[in-house]
Amino acid sequence: MGRPRKAPEDRLSRGITARLSDDQYQWLIQRIDEDAPGLSESLRDAIDLAQLFERILLSADPVKALCKLLAEREKDAARQAYYDEWGEYPSE
């Protein structure tokens, strides 16, 4: 008898097995760098990007959705730059 398994809703992560073309695999491997130090991190990052693109492309106004995303990204980058310089986030 094996060990008891957690209910699916209680699991923190899942394993995945995938069949990829050589080009897809090479693209994924090339994404592994200092910021994403492993295949799992690179795969999670690729899935996050796919979800983001899907949300933009399937929105009622893709241009507006992309502009909103870019504005949020710029705001987050500026906030992080402030933190890097001053060691704390600016007050809201």
Secondary structure, DSSP 8 states (H G I E B T S, - for coil): -------GGG-S---------HHHHHHHHHT-SSSS-SHHHHHHHHHHHHHHHHHHHTSS-HHHHHHHHHHHHHHHHHHHHHHHHHSS----
